[in-house]
Amino acid sequence: VSQEELANLVGLPRQRVNQALRHLETVGLVRVGYRDVTILDLEGLKRFEK
């Protein structure tokens, strides 16, 4: 899923999705690639959600 597709799915601007993904990458929960997002810490991501 591209960032544009993800933005459309959640109803947010692509720029906001990019900011959120970069933050999640900074704290080590995901790795953002050119056309993909890899979850590095699923449990951490679940905790982050709460």
Buried (B, 14 or more C-beta within 10 A) or exposed (E): EEBEEBBEEEEBEBEEBBEBBEEBBEEEBBEEEEEEBEEEBEEBBEEEEE
